[in-house]
């Protein structure tokens, strides 16, 4: 199992709109690609962010590294562009990939 982890720091002035868009549109669009089997979203509590930003973690679960790579090559650029265009200058993102050990 591969976990594609996206950390997003979002300006509080658009946080509510961003979170609604993430749940109602963006995450659904990522899942529609067929490369992931499930997802989870978390809000960071500690350490506290600045008074003007909040950090979220979104984990997407994939059956294989090959499927993750296909997503990165075929779908990620378009979806990341949509995010940047929707919230220009309002967010920072970092991405990492993990392997679940059993």
C-alpha positions in Angstrom: 0.0 0.0 0.0 1.3 3.4 -1.0 0.2 6.6 0.8 0.5 9.8 -1.2 0.5 12.6 1.3 -0.2 16.2 0.5 0.3 18.9 3.2 -1.5 22.2 2.4 -1.1 25.4 4.4 -4.0 27.7 3.5 -4.7 31.3 4.4 -7.5 31.5 7.0 -9.3 34.1 4.9 -10.2 31.4 2.4 -10.0 28.3 4.6 -13.7 27.6 4.8 -14.2 28.0 1.0 -11.0 25.9 0.4 -12.1 23.1 2.7 -15.6 22.9 1.1 -14.0 22.9 -2.4 -11.5 20.2 -1.4 -14.3 17.9 0.0 -16.9 18.6 -2.7 -14.7 18.9 -5.8 -11.0 18.4 -5.7 -10.7 15.2 -3.6 -13.6 13.7 -5.6 -11.8 14.6 -8.9 -8.6 12.9 -7.6 -10.5 9.8 -6.6 -12.3 9.7 -10.0 -8.9 9.1 -11.7 -9.0 5.5 -10.4 -5.5 5.5 -9.1 -6.4 5.6 -5.4 -8.7 3.4 -3.3 -9.4 5.8 -0.4 -8.5 9.1 1.2 -8.4 10.9 4.6 -8.1 14.5 5.6 -6.6 15.9 8.8 -6.4 19.4 10.3 -3.1 20.1 12.2 -3.5 21.1 15.8 0.0 21.1 17.2 2.2 22.9 16.5 -0.2 25.8 16.0 0.1 27.7 12.8 0.3 31.4 12.6 -2.9 33.4 13.2 -3.4 33.7 9.5 -2.8 30.1 8.3 -4.0 26.6 8.9 -2.4 23.4 7.8 -4.1 20.3 6.5 -2.9 16.8 5.6 -4.6 14.8 2.8 -3.6 11.2 2.4 -4.5 9.2 -0.7 -4.1 5.4 -0.6 -2.9 3.5 -3.7 -2.5 -0.2 -4.3 1.0 0.2 -5.9 3.8 2.6 -6.6 3.1 2.0 -10.3 -0.4 3.4 -10.0 0.9 6.4 -8.0 3.5 7.1 -10.8 0.7 6.9 -13.4 -1.3 9.4 -11.5 1.7 11.8 -11.2 2.4 11.5 -14.9 -1.2 11.6 -16.3 -3.4 13.5 -13.9 -1.5 15.4 -11.2 -0.4 18.3 -13.3 -4.0 19.2 -14.3 -5.4 18.8 -10.8 -2.6 20.7 -9.2 -3.0 23.5 -11.7 -6.7 23.7 -10.9 -5.9 24.1 -7.1 -3.3 26.8 -7.8 -5.7 28.7 -10.1 -8.6 28.4 -7.6 -6.6 29.8 -4.7 -3.7 31.8 -6.2 -1.2 33.0 -3.6 -3.4 31.6 -0.8 -1.7 28.2 -0.2 1.5 26.3 0.0 1.7 22.5 -0.7 4.2 19.8 0.0 4.0 16.2 -1.2 5.5 13.0 -0.1 5.0 9.3 -0.6 5.1 6.5 2.0 4.9 2.7 1.9 2.7 1.1 4.5 4.6 -1.6 6.3 2.7 -4.7 7.4 
